[in-house]
Each structure stands twice: as structure tokens, then as C-alpha cells.
Amino acid sequence: MADKQAVLRDFCAHVSSGKVAFFERYGMDFVMGRREGIYLWDLEGKKRLINLHCNGGVFNLGHRHPAIRMALHEAMDRYDIGNHHLLSAARARAAALLASLMPADLDYVVFGVSGGEAVDLAIKVARGYTGRTKIVSVRGGYHGHTGYALATGDEKYRAPFGPPLPGFVQVPFHDAEALAAAMTDDTAAVILETIPATLGMPVPSAEYMQAVRRLCDARGVLLILDEVQAGLGRTGKLWAFEHYDILPDMVVLGKGLSGGIYPITATVLRRPLERVFHPDPFVHVSTFGGAEPGCVVMQKVLEITSDPAFLAHVNDMAARIAERMAELLERHAGFLTGFRQKGLMMGLEMVDAYCGPLLTKTAYDHGLLMVYANNDKRVCQFLPPLIIEPHHLDEIFPRLDRALKQARRLRPLLKLRERVGGIFRKEKS
Ligand SMILES: Cc1ncc(COP(=O)(O)O)c(C=O)c1O
């Protein structure tokens, strides 16, 4: 067994000194060891966490799902990465299955390795197809840390890395008027997360989503929906946009498509958009995008998550959680101020921005891995694996109750410390 201190030393010296310092400061220097289903253990097997974050959906099927492992094993007997320039049976089959599960003419699939790459490609297609440049996104939304994806995001992620790219504008979430005002004749696309995870899972109304579609149609603007987190059954439907009765022009998928085991992402395009690649089909390539073992894994993920019984299970669990959460909302009234939910895409809204980070820590101390929403720190994301069973709730809810109690107790102290710290900072300067 690896020695934890040696791991911390090497990680600090060769991966990220800042991350080690951060996690040590908060007593959360957990190094992942064994993992199975909804659980993960630290390297020494001493601490166990229930994964209620799932890396934003990477572990939709829990850790090391047996059917995914089996699919990958079988793929390893036949495949390697493949050749991204050549034709591929694995890529053709995976794309055909994905297209068959998408509505209308969302027929073409461009594979990638990361969500950011898949978003970048969607923006390239939008610009190439429309001949326009402007991209509108939502403030507080998040689409990744790569080139164009980063440019759609909030300034705090971009500012350290030089001047902003031209052509990108942000509008407030859920504000169709602001969106309309931001659109011009040069607007190529609007990009939205169907439910913005990093903004703390505010669930948009059907009126808003339909207004966005109408505004795009009126101006010949393409609508890109990022379902990297919201897709693949998370909301109780296979695709979150199905709740809104709208058809996007492109859909971006990532995270859970990997089955938690082999990275693969996809940008799904409506049929006419594929014309962008007609003059030069090699104008966009990705060496590892659509690697053949990943295609096999993705097929298995799609088979599992599109099964009506699987989606019924997600909805059943969502209803059970809503019931249990109603009790917590009552018990922690004044601290817990809201519960955001679409299926198992959920966020616990609390009274101020101290609370998200605080609950992340107290939940950790009670054996729950939850992470606050970085663009709205009042909210803790609540994303259990979709394979969660009713009996797991009996483990989770008492822990969550205790974690909330502890967070309530600590919040005034944290505020005080911040104020005192503020005074000291002022005295020093
Ligand atoms: C909604 C959304 N889009 C895109 C991304 C970027 O994905 P990746 O980290 O794989 O580049 C993320 C990552 O968290 C995400 O949550």
C-alpha cells in the first residue's frame, strides 16, 4: 500500500503544492484509495466517504460499475486507441447509438476527450456554419477551462491568463430580455448549460428555455446546450432539454459518458451543421477523441442510462429524496433556505456564501463528499450516483442532518473570524 505521506510529498513537489496546502489547511487531505459503488475510501482504508458529488456526473453509475468494467475488458481484447484519421467501426457504432437516442436530426457526433474540447468544437462549428463570430453565454455558467470554453466563462477564471478573446459576451441567467438585447446580426450561437451546475442548479422555467429557442430562431442563431452534467439521465430524462420541449442545434456531452472509467466526450450536431466539415473533413481532429475503448464504454453507458427502468429509478429516488429533504428544510429553517431539484440534479441553498464551503467541510467530517457551487457559494451541489438505492438514504440523511447542525453552529464563528481577520489585515497595511 502506498504511504500517504509519500503521496502528499510527491503531489506537493510535482503536481500541485497549492492543492496540498489547501486540503491540509481544511483537514481534508483525503487521498483516494479503494472505491466501489457510491463509496470511496482513503488510501489507508480508515475514512470512507459517500460520493454525493460524483465529479459532476463522472460517477453517475457509481465507482467501477461492473458492466462498464466488463465492457472495457472486452474492448481491451480487441482494440487500442485506434487511428483518428482512419474510419472506425467502434466510433461508427457508438455515434449511431447516440444519434438514435437523440431527437430529430441530431445525427452527427464529433468525439473529444474533455468537455472543454467538446465545447470548443461546438463554438467552432457555430462560427463556421453561420459565418458569424459572437457567442453569448450566461454569467455564472461554466463550460470548461480550454480556449473558447474558457472565453464563455466568468472573468475570475480568465483574468490571470491574459486579455479576453473578442466576440464573447455574457448575460444574466434566466433573463430573456438581456439575451435578446445581447444578440446582434453577428451572433453565431447562444450556449447554455440546460441546468447550470456551477451556478448551483437553478432550474430554468420552460418559458425561459422556450423564449431562448425562439430568440435564436428569429435571428438565425444556433443554440448549444451543454449537458456535460445534466445529460445521461441525471434529471430523470435521458436529456435534460427534454423537460423543456425544445430542440437544440448542438448538444455537448462529457463526464458520465466515460462510465467513470475511460474519458470520452461528444458534441452532437444537427444534420445540416456537418456541412462545416465538407470542404475539409480533417480541419478538426482529436488524437484521443473517440478512442476505441472509450467508444465501447460509452455504448454501454448509453444502453444503461437510456433504459426506461433506469430512468424510472432515478425519478423514484428523486421523489424519495425530495420527501426527506422537506424534513431537513423544516428542521434547519433559517439556515437551509431552499432545495433546487430536477431529478437527481440537486442543490442545497443556504443563507449566505459562508455556508457552501462550510457544509462541504462539515459533510466531509460526517462521511459525505459534497462540493459547494463555485459560482454561487450559498449552494452545495447534491449529486448522488444515479444507482443510489433507498437504503442508502438511511445512511445519508442522518449524516447530512448532523453536518447541517454543525455548519449552523460554526457559521457565526467563521463570520467573526473573517471580521477579525479583516481588522488584522487592515492594521498591517
Ligand atoms: C457543464 C460543464 N461543461 C463543461 C465542462 C468541462 O468539462 P471538462 O472538465 O471535461 O473539460 C464541465 C466541467 O466541470 C461542466 O461542468
The ligand as a Tripos MOL2 file, in Angstrom:
@<TRIPOS>MOLECULE
LIG
   16    16     1     0     0
SMALL
NO_CHARGES

@<TRIPOS>ATOM
      1 C1        -21.3230   21.9040  -17.5960 C.3       1 LIG1
      2 C2        -19.8890   21.6480  -17.8930 C.ar      1 LIG1
      3 N1        -19.4250   21.8180  -19.1350 N.ar      1 LIG1
      4 C3        -18.1570   21.5810  -19.4610 C.ar      1 LIG1
      5 C4        -17.2530   21.1720  -18.5100 C.ar      1 LIG1
      6 C5        -15.8310   20.9300  -18.8820 C.3       1 LIG1
      7 O1        -15.5220   19.5840  -18.8600 O.3       1 LIG1
      8 P1        -14.0260   19.0910  -18.7390 P.3       1 LIG1
      9 O2        -13.5530   19.3660  -17.3480 O.co2     1 LIG1
     10 O3        -14.1130   17.6160  -19.0500 O.co2     1 LIG1
     11 O4        -13.2310   19.8420  -19.7620 O.co2     1 LIG1
     12 C6        -17.6800   20.9770  -17.1960 C.ar      1 LIG1
     13 C7        -16.7330   20.5410  -16.1570 C.2       1 LIG1
     14 O5        -16.9690   20.5920  -14.9890 O.2       1 LIG1
     15 C8        -19.0270   21.2290  -16.8730 C.ar      1 LIG1
     16 O6        -19.4890   21.0790  -15.6340 O.3       1 LIG1
@<TRIPOS>BOND
     1     1     2 1
     2     2     3 ar
     3     2    15 ar
     4     3     4 ar
     5     4     5 ar
     6     5     6 1
     7     5    12 ar
     8     6     7 1
     9     7     8 1
    10     8     9 2
    11     8    10 1
    12     8    11 1
    13    12    13 1
    14    12    15 ar
    15    13    14 2
    16    15    16 1
@<TRIPOS>SUBSTRUCTURE
     1 LIG1         1 GROUP 0 **** ****
